[in-house]
């Protein structure tokens, strides 16, 4: 029996929303375990900072600016990744945006924007990467949703709906691709100390109990487990990263 390891040596990982917060933490964690990391986000300066940090510590990282809500951007990012590092073995769909507002105050354009990034962005990335994984009969897809997708967050209906859709998508997709040797799982973080949470209009509601707050590294550790051989055949599962079961 082959011994399983947390190492990601010889693996290439594409991480969306990799310029800050959870995505940045996942990129740095994967790189420390030997992965060749490709990070993409809309803000070029943040990507360069992440890549510089990883490279300065001896890792390999390619920053590629892009907007996951635009299919042409995703295709360009994937092509750049393959040109630099070869096949993509691990896809982490982390890019996301939020808009807290009462339901009736959200315009249809607000809904379109949140769904375009939080749901269609995931779809674009999977569609771009999955054929190559199916051809090689190997690959891992990790989608970052939210505890709000499991129990809707008041004042955040569009975000909650999009994240619930990502959970359903992951479970459905996992059942389709497992016979191809590919696994898909979803992580649902609770309150995590990120810029998004700091700016959230419902931060006080979420953090009524300060012990609920976790660090980005807690999510990155879960992602590392799912990306590595240690997670074995785990597929189509929901991993909740939080201290308690409810808001």
C-alpha beads as a LAMMPS data file, in Angstrom:
LAMMPS data file: protein, C-alpha beads

247 atoms
246 bonds

1 atom types
1 bond types

-500.0 500.0 xlo xhi
-500.0 500.0 ylo yhi
-500.0 500.0 zlo zhi

Masses

1 110.0

Atoms # bond

1 1 1 0.000 0.000 0.000
2 1 1 1.330 3.425 -0.990
3 1 1 1.894 5.681 2.007
4 1 1 -0.270 8.775 1.870
5 1 1 1.191 12.223 2.415
6 1 1 0.209 15.845 2.937
7 1 1 2.821 16.837 0.347
8 1 1 1.756 18.516 -2.899
9 1 1 5.124 18.155 -4.615
10 1 1 4.742 17.774 -8.409
11 1 1 1.200 19.221 -8.245
12 1 1 -0.024 22.428 -9.868
13 1 1 -2.815 24.332 -8.132
14 1 1 -4.943 27.155 -9.532
15 1 1 -6.467 29.349 -6.827
16 1 1 -9.000 32.050 -7.640
17 1 1 -9.339 35.068 -5.394
18 1 1 -5.730 34.405 -4.469
19 1 1 -4.703 37.999 -3.790
20 1 1 -5.920 38.251 -0.215
21 1 1 -7.748 36.582 2.644
22 1 1 -8.549 32.892 2.390
23 1 1 -7.197 32.572 -1.159
24 1 1 -3.851 34.047 -0.220
25 1 1 -3.573 31.766 2.794
26 1 1 -4.382 28.702 0.687
27 1 1 -1.799 29.709 -1.927
28 1 1 0.935 30.123 0.672
29 1 1 0.008 26.869 2.416
30 1 1 0.026 24.889 -0.824
31 1 1 3.334 26.404 -1.901
32 1 1 4.952 25.412 1.391
33 1 1 3.928 21.839 0.650
34 1 1 5.671 21.932 -2.720
35 1 1 2.856 22.839 -5.100
36 1 1 3.373 25.077 -8.095
37 1 1 0.773 27.745 -7.467
38 1 1 -1.136 29.947 -9.882
39 1 1 -3.072 32.784 -8.262
40 1 1 -5.651 34.919 -10.013
41 1 1 -7.754 37.884 -8.898
42 1 1 -8.851 41.248 -10.212
43 1 1 -6.199 43.299 -8.364
44 1 1 -2.754 42.959 -9.905
45 1 1 -0.827 44.539 -7.014
46 1 1 -2.186 42.027 -4.506
47 1 1 -1.276 39.121 -6.760
48 1 1 2.269 40.391 -7.199
49 1 1 2.626 40.700 -3.441
50 1 1 1.466 37.132 -2.861
51 1 1 3.703 35.764 -5.604
52 1 1 6.692 37.722 -4.313
53 1 1 6.209 36.317 -0.828
54 1 1 5.939 32.744 -2.063
55 1 1 8.960 33.015 -4.352
56 1 1 11.041 34.672 -1.615
57 1 1 10.417 31.599 0.528
58 1 1 11.566 29.233 -2.201
59 1 1 8.204 28.405 -3.709
60 1 1 6.856 28.648 -7.250
61 1 1 4.013 31.010 -8.068
62 1 1 2.524 32.559 -11.178
63 1 1 0.234 35.590 -10.726
64 1 1 -2.301 36.160 -13.512
65 1 1 -4.796 39.007 -13.282
66 1 1 -8.341 38.042 -14.228
67 1 1 -12.034 38.295 -13.422
68 1 1 -13.687 34.889 -12.958
69 1 1 -17.077 36.284 -13.930
70 1 1 -15.699 36.652 -17.470
71 1 1 -15.244 33.361 -19.300
72 1 1 -12.582 34.796 -21.598
73 1 1 -10.495 35.836 -18.571
74 1 1 -10.737 32.359 -17.071
75 1 1 -9.647 30.737 -20.335
76 1 1 -6.677 33.109 -20.514
77 1 1 -5.668 32.334 -16.920
78 1 1 -5.864 28.584 -17.503
79 1 1 -3.821 28.833 -20.702
80 1 1 -1.131 30.870 -18.911
81 1 1 -1.069 28.322 -16.111
82 1 1 -0.608 25.387 -18.472
83 1 1 2.086 27.207 -20.428
84 1 1 4.083 27.911 -17.261
85 1 1 3.503 24.828 -15.119
86 1 1 1.721 22.246 -17.258
87 1 1 -1.460 20.456 -16.283
88 1 1 -3.667 21.794 -13.495
89 1 1 -4.050 19.121 -10.814
90 1 1 -5.930 21.134 -8.186
91 1 1 -8.563 23.817 -8.696
92 1 1 -9.616 25.973 -5.749
93 1 1 -12.612 28.161 -6.516
94 1 1 -12.304 30.794 -3.823
95 1 1 -13.108 34.106 -5.526
96 1 1 -16.186 35.749 -4.057
97 1 1 -17.930 39.027 -3.354
98 1 1 -20.650 40.039 -0.917
99 1 1 -23.274 42.759 -0.646
100 1 1 -25.241 43.030 2.596
101 1 1 -28.602 44.691 2.188
102 1 1 -32.273 43.927 2.893
103 1 1 -33.796 41.769 0.163
104 1 1 -35.979 44.493 -1.328
105 1 1 -33.063 46.934 -1.415
106 1 1 -31.020 44.645 -3.663
107 1 1 -31.397 45.565 -7.319
108 1 1 -31.463 42.964 -10.068
109 1 1 -28.042 44.220 -11.139
110 1 1 -26.788 43.479 -7.600
111 1 1 -28.110 39.938 -7.949
112 1 1 -26.537 39.585 -11.376
113 1 1 -23.126 40.712 -10.083
114 1 1 -23.094 38.456 -7.028
115 1 1 -24.260 35.428 -8.991
116 1 1 -21.780 36.178 -11.789
117 1 1 -18.803 36.075 -9.423
118 1 1 -19.890 33.635 -6.714
119 1 1 -21.622 31.050 -8.915
120 1 1 -20.862 31.583 -12.593
121 1 1 -17.194 32.183 -11.744
122 1 1 -17.069 28.686 -10.261
123 1 1 -18.779 27.267 -13.330
124 1 1 -16.375 29.034 -15.704
125 1 1 -13.318 27.697 -13.894
126 1 1 -14.600 24.128 -13.677
127 1 1 -15.540 24.098 -17.363
128 1 1 -12.050 25.343 -18.276
129 1 1 -10.133 22.857 -16.129
130 1 1 -12.293 19.729 -15.983
131 1 1 -11.718 18.376 -19.535
132 1 1 -7.975 18.128 -18.884
133 1 1 -8.570 16.346 -15.588
134 1 1 -10.949 13.911 -17.267
135 1 1 -8.398 13.205 -19.974
136 1 1 -5.755 12.360 -17.343
137 1 1 -8.238 10.585 -15.057
138 1 1 -7.038 12.597 -12.062
139 1 1 -7.732 15.888 -10.339
140 1 1 -9.160 17.635 -7.316
141 1 1 -11.709 20.440 -7.225
142 1 1 -12.233 22.394 -4.009
143 1 1 -14.996 24.979 -3.923
144 1 1 -15.129 27.570 -1.172
145 1 1 -18.757 28.306 -0.300
146 1 1 -19.913 29.604 3.086
147 1 1 -21.830 28.656 6.198
148 1 1 -24.316 31.216 4.832
149 1 1 -25.045 28.706 2.088
150 1 1 -26.122 26.165 4.683
151 1 1 -28.125 28.533 6.860
152 1 1 -29.006 31.786 5.115
153 1 1 -27.533 34.918 6.660
154 1 1 -30.127 37.649 7.271
155 1 1 -29.381 40.730 5.209
156 1 1 -27.286 38.732 2.766
157 1 1 -29.810 36.912 0.591
158 1 1 -27.971 37.063 -2.743
159 1 1 -24.684 35.902 -1.230
160 1 1 -26.406 33.119 0.718
161 1 1 -28.295 31.953 -2.369
162 1 1 -25.155 31.893 -4.508
163 1 1 -23.197 29.932 -1.915
164 1 1 -26.059 27.448 -1.467
165 1 1 -25.940 26.913 -5.225
166 1 1 -22.196 26.221 -5.060
167 1 1 -22.835 23.550 -2.427
168 1 1 -25.455 21.852 -4.583
169 1 1 -23.253 22.144 -7.666
170 1 1 -20.336 20.498 -5.875
171 1 1 -22.384 17.577 -4.610
172 1 1 -23.928 16.988 -8.019
173 1 1 -20.642 17.338 -9.906
174 1 1 -18.796 15.040 -7.520
175 1 1 -21.201 12.233 -8.316
176 1 1 -20.646 12.709 -12.041
177 1 1 -16.849 12.812 -12.101
178 1 1 -15.829 10.307 -9.436
179 1 1 -15.622 7.552 -12.063
180 1 1 -13.059 9.736 -13.889
181 1 1 -10.762 9.671 -10.864
182 1 1 -11.628 13.257 -9.918
183 1 1 -12.897 14.475 -6.561
184 1 1 -14.975 17.571 -5.814
185 1 1 -15.639 18.824 -2.294
186 1 1 -16.851 22.089 -0.811
187 1 1 -15.656 24.035 2.230
188 1 1 -18.139 26.221 4.112
189 1 1 -16.275 28.656 6.366
190 1 1 -18.030 30.357 9.232
191 1 1 -16.753 33.756 10.451
192 1 1 -13.155 34.115 9.244
193 1 1 -10.949 37.149 9.921
194 1 1 -10.812 38.601 6.420
195 1 1 -11.171 42.021 4.827
196 1 1 -14.639 41.011 3.634
197 1 1 -15.774 40.321 7.186
198 1 1 -14.158 43.489 8.510
199 1 1 -16.172 45.531 6.013
200 1 1 -19.384 43.573 6.428
201 1 1 -22.515 45.436 7.487
202 1 1 -23.582 42.374 9.484
203 1 1 -20.234 41.844 11.223
204 1 1 -21.652 42.628 14.671
205 1 1 -24.477 40.134 14.149
206 1 1 -22.071 37.420 12.999
207 1 1 -19.672 38.064 15.864
208 1 1 -22.095 38.379 18.743
209 1 1 -19.871 35.715 20.259
210 1 1 -16.226 36.573 19.552
211 1 1 -15.194 32.918 19.977
212 1 1 -16.815 32.280 16.584
213 1 1 -13.967 34.016 14.754
214 1 1 -11.360 31.814 13.082
215 1 1 -8.248 32.554 11.003
216 1 1 -7.752 32.089 7.269
217 1 1 -5.188 29.390 8.080
218 1 1 -7.998 27.228 9.456
219 1 1 -9.630 27.158 6.032
220 1 1 -6.272 26.693 4.296
221 1 1 -5.541 23.643 6.435
222 1 1 -8.842 22.078 5.428
223 1 1 -8.128 22.819 1.764
224 1 1 -4.673 21.248 2.095
225 1 1 -6.206 18.076 3.524
226 1 1 -8.659 17.867 0.619
227 1 1 -5.951 18.582 -1.964
228 1 1 -3.576 15.954 -0.594
229 1 1 -3.572 12.171 -0.636
230 1 1 -4.605 12.162 3.025
231 1 1 -8.228 12.787 2.054
232 1 1 -8.226 9.562 0.051
233 1 1 -11.475 8.965 -1.781
234 1 1 -13.485 11.674 -0.013
235 1 1 -15.812 13.164 -2.612
236 1 1 -19.012 15.247 -2.852
237 1 1 -18.746 16.241 0.801
238 1 1 -19.342 19.476 2.707
239 1 1 -16.675 20.568 5.205
240 1 1 -17.805 23.229 7.665
241 1 1 -15.007 25.286 9.251
242 1 1 -16.361 26.999 12.326
243 1 1 -16.500 26.754 16.116
244 1 1 -20.262 26.345 16.446
245 1 1 -23.116 24.953 14.392
246 1 1 -25.111 28.185 14.027
247 1 1 -24.698 31.943 13.536

Bonds

1 1 1 2
2 1 2 3
3 1 3 4
4 1 4 5
5 1 5 6
6 1 6 7
7 1 7 8
8 1 8 9
9 1 9 10
10 1 10 11
11 1 11 12
12 1 12 13
13 1 13 14
14 1 14 15
15 1 15 16
16 1 16 17
17 1 17 18
18 1 18 19
19 1 19 20
20 1 20 21
21 1 21 22
22 1 22 23
23 1 23 24
24 1 24 25
25 1 25 26
26 1 26 27
27 1 27 28
28 1 28 29
29 1 29 30
30 1 30 31
31 1 31 32
32 1 32 33
33 1 33 34
34 1 34 35
35 1 35 36
36 1 36 37
37 1 37 38
38 1 38 39
39 1 39 40
40 1 40 41
41 1 41 42
42 1 42 43
43 1 43 44
44 1 44 45
45 1 45 46
46 1 46 47
47 1 47 48
48 1 48 49
49 1 49 50
50 1 50 51
51 1 51 52
52 1 52 53
53 1 53 54
54 1 54 55
55 1 55 56
56 1 56 57
57 1 57 58
58 1 58 59
59 1 59 60
60 1 60 61
61 1 61 62
62 1 62 63
63 1 63 64
64 1 64 65
65 1 65 66
66 1 66 67
67 1 67 68
68 1 68 69
69 1 69 70
70 1 70 71
71 1 71 72
72 1 72 73
73 1 73 74
74 1 74 75
75 1 75 76
76 1 76 77
77 1 77 78
78 1 78 79
79 1 79 80
80 1 80 81
81 1 81 82
82 1 82 83
83 1 83 84
84 1 84 85
85 1 85 86
86 1 86 87
87 1 87 88
88 1 88 89
89 1 89 90
90 1 90 91
91 1 91 92
92 1 92 93
93 1 93 94
94 1 94 95
95 1 95 96
96 1 96 97
97 1 97 98
98 1 98 99
99 1 99 100
100 1 100 101
101 1 101 102
102 1 102 103
103 1 103 104
104 1 104 105
105 1 105 106
106 1 106 107
107 1 107 108
108 1 108 109
109 1 109 110
110 1 110 111
111 1 111 112
112 1 112 113
113 1 113 114
114 1 114 115
115 1 115 116
116 1 116 117
117 1 117 118
118 1 118 119
119 1 119 120
120 1 120 121
121 1 121 122
122 1 122 123
123 1 123 124
124 1 124 125
125 1 125 126
126 1 126 127
127 1 127 128
128 1 128 129
129 1 129 130
130 1 130 131
131 1 131 132
132 1 132 133
133 1 133 134
134 1 134 135
135 1 135 136
136 1 136 137
137 1 137 138
138 1 138 139
139 1 139 140
140 1 140 141
141 1 141 142
142 1 142 143
143 1 143 144
144 1 144 145
145 1 145 146
146 1 146 147
147 1 147 148
148 1 148 149
149 1 149 150
150 1 150 151
151 1 151 152
152 1 152 153
153 1 153 154
154 1 154 155
155 1 155 156
156 1 156 157
157 1 157 158
158 1 158 159
159 1 159 160
160 1 160 161
161 1 161 162
162 1 162 163
163 1 163 164
164 1 164 165
165 1 165 166
166 1 166 167
167 1 167 168
168 1 168 169
169 1 169 170
170 1 170 171
171 1 171 172
172 1 172 173
173 1 173 174
174 1 174 175
175 1 175 176
176 1 176 177
177 1 177 178
178 1 178 179
179 1 179 180
180 1 180 181
181 1 181 182
182 1 182 183
183 1 183 184
184 1 184 185
185 1 185 186
186 1 186 187
187 1 187 188
188 1 188 189
189 1 189 190
190 1 190 191
191 1 191 192
192 1 192 193
193 1 193 194
194 1 194 195
195 1 195 196
196 1 196 197
197 1 197 198
198 1 198 199
199 1 199 200
200 1 200 201
201 1 201 202
202 1 202 203
203 1 203 204
204 1 204 205
205 1 205 206
206 1 206 207
207 1 207 208
208 1 208 209
209 1 209 210
210 1 210 211
211 1 211 212
212 1 212 213
213 1 213 214
214 1 214 215
215 1 215 216
216 1 216 217
217 1 217 218
218 1 218 219
219 1 219 220
220 1 220 221
221 1 221 222
222 1 222 223
223 1 223 224
224 1 224 225
225 1 225 226
226 1 226 227
227 1 227 228
228 1 228 229
229 1 229 230
230 1 230 231
231 1 231 232
232 1 232 233
233 1 233 234
234 1 234 235
235 1 235 236
236 1 236 237
237 1 237 238
238 1 238 239
239 1 239 240
240 1 240 241
241 1 241 242
242 1 242 243
243 1 243 244
244 1 244 245
245 1 245 246
246 1 246 247
